[in-house]
Amino acid sequence: MPIGYETANLVAHHIPARDTSKFQVSAHLPIGDLPRVGHRSAQIDTGCGSAHGRLTALFWPALDYIQVDSNGTVIGR
């Protein structure tokens, strides 16, 4: 991913962006097994680079997500 990606309503960066009125998505700051998804931001680094980490994909603008384990198996919620 480039350093950042931005549209009219969304900002995505490796680390949380500075204050903005747009919805912010950040990764590369591990936060545990589950992403943090709020009304104004989402942190989605759930450790996919580690042995037991998860890969998380955020569905925009629904603010829902899906996760898979290191074997590619979908993790239920």
Helices and strands as residue ranges (DSSP letters): E 4-6, E 10-13, E 23-26, E 36-37, E 41-43, E 55-59, E 64-68
